[in-house]
């Protein structure tokens, strides 16, 4: 990138006030504009997870839209202040993306690193667009897509109409060498992604003077710069950029590239034979894969706030405190906990400089129970590792941290897995359910319900997955129209039968399968009963299970004996991608006896 342009642009965007102002405009994008942008981006990128690079990401508008769809996103910008705003927006929205400082014309990535390279109102700001486009093409994998947006990507030209024709002339030779690019349009011409009416910057005139002038201050936040044309320069006539685009398409077809009206991609042997990545949750649901019996049982669970971004292995994330995982494993090996979950800090529930730790424990010496005992701590960051180290000695040893305890005994916590870095289905489907729970039900609960974005909780082929604490009921394949019944418990339990993964208080899949049958018959009152289960007999491919239950005051009691038998098998996918299908046995309750 030209050093003068870089210097002047940096002077503006390294200013925290300018960066915050630009980020605020990105946050304001909503309603129809956001829906249309998401629709177009989804069409262009294809099924997630794709490796996406957003060049000139700014405050991360495009990057976070892609991340919300479940893609693995990297945003690059030369402004550290803008990247700080992008990271802050990522945390506020609970979206996972990596943001890197770098130059659009000299990318710090290996060739073939990305499936999609995209940007918005960037190419027109570059003095050497041809150099940039060749660099973007370099990092594209075979069959990858280059997706460029102007301020109004619904223009009739395959190239964004807001591009300056002179700049476009410089870019076209490079684009001719990048026929995999799909230069897109999609939003209404008068709607910009910042929620404002988009404007086409004026062309330079012979009267333009000075070494550098800023353009598009209203339409693009003033973040694009150009050198004025020399007085004697001949400008391309109106429509020249469309002619160039037509020429590009003709040359591309002649070179063996096919245009389908939305994208241009080379029909090589590689692209024909490259397997499509499949979504495990979609495959699982379509195959009739029953989630029951897949809840991870535990006697103790530690849930901690972990700042983004997250890696697939949350303990390997850059913000995961050094030395913490070793202490967590000590508590695990001591039998104090059998499950660990990370949650994203929340603007309403979290406090800067503190980390929330939620400890769930099975009631001591209780053969039967209905819900876990919950202890909620708000720990100063410097006390987190000492807390985790002390936990290995047992919950009773945590008395010295008693001053950090929060009284949330009457608060219900729903953890929704949105860990897209672990499996794209959790990001793609979990995020939608999370938003519905958080923005509607938690907000209207008066503080009685908190909804969190959680790391991998197991069973991503059943996404969207969630756990309801302190009861410990686990759900999967949940559909939006059934969320109200799950939260408010104002419908029949049988309507949620096919979404139930099981109760984490029971230690085997057969016990969980049997418990679902009793739950469906007893209704929501069942959740308050103290329960225990025992496998009386197990012989392939089934079992006989006894469930005992009673109300806390002893006024209701009883037992079930339930026979579990095999119910065939399905071919499903354990993890999203192009891996082989696997056969998974299915079970059902074949005989259900209620005992006096």
N, C-alpha and C positions, 0 to 999 in steps of 0.2 A: 504494500500500500504506500502511495506517495507520502513522504515524511511530513510535508507541509499539511496535507489533509489530515493526517493522523494527529499532528500536534494541535491543530485548531479544533478538531472534533473532540479530542481528549480534554481540552480546556473547558469545553461546554459540559460534556457528559461525566467528567470526574467531579463536577460540582454536585454535592449531595442533594441540594435543593432541586436542581434540574432533573437528577435521576429519580428522586421521589415523585416529582410531578409527573414524569413520564410513566412511572410505575402505577400511579394512581389512575391514570387514564386507561391503562391495561386492565386494572382491577374493575373499572367501570363497565367493561364490555359485558353485555348480558343480553337476555331476551332473544329476539329474532336474530340479531347480528351474531351472537355466540352460537346459536343453533345452526345457522348457515355455514359459519366457519367450520364448525365441527363436522358437518355433513360433507363439505368439500374435502377437508383434510382426510376424513375417513375413506372417501372414494379414492383419493390419490395414493394413500399409503397402503391400502389393502388390509387384509386381516393381520392383526398383531400376533406375535410381537415382531416388529421390525426395528432394526438399529437405525435411529434417526439422528441426523446432525442438523441443528438449526444455526446457520451462520449469521452473525450479527443479531444475536438473540435479544439484545436489549434487556428489557425487564422480563423476558421469558414468555411473552404472549403465545407465540406459536409452540414453543417447546412444551409448555404446560398443557396446551390443547392436545398435542400428540401424547403426552404422558397420561392424560386423563382417559385416553383410548386404550391404554395398556402397552404402549410402545416403550422401548428402551432408548431414552433420549439423552443426548448431549447438546448443550447450548454453548456456543462460542461467541465471545465478544472481546473487543480490545479495551473496553472501559471497565475497570474494577468496580467503580461505584454502581454501574448498571448491573453487573453480575451479583453484587451484594443485594440489590433490590430483587433480582430474579430468585436468588436463594431464599430471601425472606418470603416472597410470594409462594414459592414451592412449599415452605413450611406452613404458611397460613392455610393453604389449600390442601395440605396433606398429600401432595403429588411428588413422585420420586423422579428426579432428573439430576444430571451432573452438569455443572457449569464450569467452563474452562476459559482462562484468559488466553487470547490468541489473535492472530492476524488472518483475515479472510482470504488474503492472497498467498499465505504461506502456512497452511494448516499443519498442526503438530500431530498428525495421525498417519498411520501406515496406509498404503494403498489398499483399496478394497475393504475398508473398515465399516462401511455403512450401506444399508439398503436404500435409504432415502436421504438426500441432502436437500434442504429447503431454506428459504429465507423470504423476508418481506421487506420491500423498499430498501434493498441493500445494493443491488447491482447498479442502480442508477447513481449511487453515491460514490462509486469507485472510479478513480482516474484510469485504471487499467482493467476494465471488466473482462477482457479476453483472458488475461492472466488468471483472474479469479475463477472464471468458469472452468478453465482447464484444471485448475487445482481442485475444484469441487468434483469434477469428473474423475480425477485420480483416486479419490477416496471412496468412490462408489464401487460396490461389489458388482460382479457380472449380473446383468438384468436389473440393476438398481435404477432409481428414478431421481431425476433432478427436478424439483418443483419450486418455481419462482413465482412470487406474488408481488403485484403492485398494490397501490392503495385500494383499488377496486378490481379484483380479479375476475369480474364478470364481463370484461371487455371482449369485443368480438374477435380480437387477435389472439393467436396462440401465445404471443409474447405479451406480457403485461403492458397495457396501453400507456401507462404512466411513464414508461421508459423514454428517456431522451433519445431521439433518433440517431444523433451522433454517437452517443454511447452504445446504442444498439448496433450500429455498424461495426464498432470495435468488438462487440461480443459475438456477432454472428459467426465469424470464422471459427471461433472456439466451439460454439454450439454445433456447428456442422460436424465437428469431431466428437460430439457428445450426443449422438442420436438417441440415446436411451432417455433423454430428458423428457419429462412430461410437463410442459409449462402450462400452468392451469389458470382457470378462471372459475368463478362459482358464486360470488356474492353479488347482491344487487349493485349496480354501478354507482349508486349514490351513497352506499353504506360502507364506511371504512371499518376496519376491525377495532378501532378505538372508540366505536360508538358514534363517530361524527360523520358528517357527509364528506366523502373523499373529494379531494380536488386534484386536478392535474396541474403540476407546476408549470409556470410559463416557460416558453422556449426563450433562450437567450437572444438578445438583439445585438445589432452592431454597436449600440451605445453602451453595452455592458463594459465596465472597466474594473481594474484592480485585479490582483493576482488570485483572489479567492472570494467567492460570494456564496452566502448561504441561500438555500432555496427551500420552498415548501414549508415555511415556518408554521403555517396553520394546518396543513394537511398531514404532516408527518412528525410534528413535534419539533421541527427545526433540526433534525439530526442528519440531514443529508447535505452534502456540499459538492460543488462543482467548480471547475475553472471556467471562466467565461471564454467563449470562442473568440479567436482573433477577429479584428474588425473586417479583414478581407475574406474570412472564411465563408464558403457557400454552405448554407444549411440545407439538409435534405428537404425536399418539398413535402407538403402534407401527404400522408398516405405511404411515404417511402418505407416506413417500418413494416407495413402490411405486405408490401411487395417483397421485402427481404424475407419475411416469414414464409410467404408462399414459395419463394425460391428454396428456402431451407427445407421445406417439406418435400418438394419435388426431388431435391438432391438426396434426401434421406431415403425416399422410396427407391430411387435408382440404386442406392447402396445396399438395399436389402432390408430396410427398416419399414415396418408396417404401422400405419396410423389408424387408430380405431375411433377417432373423434374425441377421445379423452386423453390419450397418451400416445407416445411413440416408443415402441420397444422392439428390439432386435429379435427376430425369430431364429435364434441359434439353437444348436443341439443342447447347449447348457440350459437355456431358459425352458425348452420343451421338457427336459427330463428332470429338472430340479423339483424335488417334492415340495408340496405346499405344507406349510405349518398348520397343524390342526389344533383347535381349542379343545382341551381335554374335558372341560365342563360341558361343552356342547355335545361332544361324542358320548359322554357318560349319560347325559339326560336323554338323548335320542335313542340310546340303546336300552333304556329302561333300568339303568343301574340304580338300585335302591341304596340310599345313603345310610340306612339304619345299621347300627353296630360299628360305625366308624369313628365315634367320639373317642378322643384320647382320655383314658381314665387317669385320675391322679388323686392323691391325698393332700397334696400341697402344691400351690402354684404361685410364682412370683411374676408380677407384671410391672414393668418399669417404663417410664418415658424415655425414648431414645430419639434424639434430634436427627432430622434428615440431613443428607440423603442416606438411604439404606442400600446395602448390598443384598444379594440373594441370601447370604449368610449374615444375619443382622449383626453378629458379633464382630464381623470383619468391616463393618461400616466405619467411615472416617470419624464420625462423632461418637462412636461407642467408646466409653472411657477406658483407657489403658489399664489393664490389671483387673477390670471388673469381671470378665468372663471366668477367670480363674477362681474368684470367690463364689460366683454362682455355681460353678461345678463342684466346689467343696460342699455347698449346701445340698446339691443334688446327690452327691455320693454319700452324704450323711443321712439321706432319706427324708430330709426336711421338706424338700420340694420334688415334684416329679414332672413339672412343666414350667417353662419360662416363655413369656410373651413380651414383645416390645409394643409400645403404643406411641403414636405421634403426639407431641405436645399440642394442646388445643388452646386457641386464643382465649377462651372463656374459663377453662378449668385449670390452666397451667399458670405458673408464676416464674418470671425470669430469674435465673440464678438458683432455682430449686428444681428438684427432680421428684416426681410422684412415684411412690412405690406402693403397690397394692398386693398384700399378702393374703391368700386364701388358704385355709386349713380345714380339713375334716375335723369335726368336733372330737375332742379327746375322749378316748375310750367309748365312743358311740358305735354300737353295732348297726344301728339304724339312724338315718338322718335325712333331712329334707333340703338343707342348704349349707353351704360352707360358712365358716366364721371368717369375716373379712376385717382386716386391719389396714387402714389407709394412712400412709405417711407422706408428708411433704418435707423432703430432706434438702438442706443446703447441699449444693453440688459437691462440696468438699467432704461431706459426710456419707456420700453414697457408697464408696468402696468399704469404709469401716462398717457400715450397716450390713452390706452383703457378707463381709467376712464374719461378723458376729452371728448372722443368721445360721451359719453352719453348726453353731453350738445349740441351736434349738430356738423356737419362738420365745421361750421364757427369758432367754438371754438378751432380748431386745428392749428390756425395760429402760436402759440408759438412753434410748431414742424415743422414749415416751412423750417428751415435750414436742415432738414433731408429728404426733398422731392427730388425724383429722376425724371429726365425728361425721362419718358418712354411713352410719349403720342403716339408715333408712333410705339410702340411695341405691338404685339399681344401675348396674353398668352393663352395657351391651358392647362387646368387642366385635367389630366387623373386619375380616381380613381384607386388606387392600394392598397386599404385598406383591405388587406387580413384578418386582425384580426377581421374586421366587418363582412365580408362574403368572403369565399374562392374564389368565382368567380371573385371578384375585383382583388385579387392578381394573380390568375391564368391567366385570360384573359386580364386584364388591363395592366399588366406588359409587355406583348408582344406588345401591341399597343403603350405603352409609349416608349419602346425602339426604335421602328420604327420611331416614331415622333421625339424623342430626338436625336438619332444618325444620322438620315438621313436629316430630314427636318429642324430642328432647327439649326443643324450644318452648313447647306448650306444657311441659311437665311441671314447671315451677321448681326445678332443681331436683325433682324426684328421680329423673332418668338422665344419665350421662351416656353419650355414644362416642366411641373411640375408634380410630383407625388403627388396626393391629397388624403385627407381623404374622408370618405363617403360623396357622393354628392347626395344620394338618388337613388332608383331604381336599387339595385344591381342585381335584376333578369334580367336586361337589359345589364349586363356587357358584353364587356367593355364599360364603360360610360365615357363621357368627356364633358366639357363645354368650349366653345370658347369665350374668352373675348377680347375686351370689349363689343362685341355684345350681348353675353349671350345666344348663341344658344347651345342647349343641344342635345347630340347624344347617341345612345345606340345600342347594338348588332352589332357594327361596325365590318366589315370584312376587312382584310388586303389589299385586292385588291382595296378597295375604299378609302383608306387613301389619296392617291395622289389627288383625285378629291376634297376631303374635304379641304385639306390644300391649294392646288394651284388653286382650283376652275376652272379647265380646262376641265370639262365635264358637262354633263347635271345634273341639280338638281334632275330630276326625278330618276336618278340612286341611289340617296341617300334617296329617299322617305321613304323606310321601316326602315331606321336607325334614323329617326328624332324624337326626343322626344318632341321638341317644343321650343318656344322662352320664356325665363324667364321674358320678359317684359310684358307678358299677364297673367292675373290673374286667368283664369279658364281653365279647360281641353277643353271645347267646343271652346273657343277662340283660343287655341293652335291648335286644330284639323282644324279649319277653316283656320288659318294662313298657315298651311302646304299646303293646296290646292292652295292658292294664290301664295305661294313661288314656288311651282312646275311649275306653269304656267308663272310666271314672270321671272324666272331664277335668276342668281346671282345678277342682278341689284336690286332685291327686298331687299337685305340686307342693301342697302344704303338709302332706302326710310324711311321717318318718318311715323310711323304707329300707329293706335289706333284701338281698337275693342270694340264692345258692343254686349251683348247677348240680342237680341230683344224679343225673346220668348223662353221659356224653358218648355217643357212638356215631361214627361217620355214616351219613353226613348230617347229623342233627343232634338235639339234646333235649333234656327235660329239666325245666327250671321252676323253682319255687320262689315266689315273692311274698314277703310278709310286710304288712303296713299297719299303721295306726295314727290317729290324729294326735297332736301334742297333748290334748287334755284327756285322751283315752276314750272319748265318747264314740269314736269310730275305729273299728279294727277289722282285719280280715286277712285273707291270703289268696293267692292264685297259684295254680299249677298249670304250666304252659308247655306244650310240646312244640319244639321247633324242628322243621324239616326242610330239606333242600328244595329249592324251587327253580331248578335249572341254573343256567349261567348266561352271562352276557359278555360280549367282546367290547372292551372299553380301552381308554387311553389313560395311563397313569399320570402323564405330564404333557403339557402342550408342546407341540413340535411335530416332527416327522418320524417319531419312533414307532415301533410295532405295536399293534393292539395286543391286549392281554386278556385272558379269560378270567372272569371273576364270578365265583359262585354266588347265588342269591338264596335267601331263606325267607320263610314265613312261619307264622304261628298256625299250626294245623289243628290243634285242639287246645281249648282254653277252658279250664275248670275253675270256677270260683268256689273256694272252700269256706266253710262256716268259721 
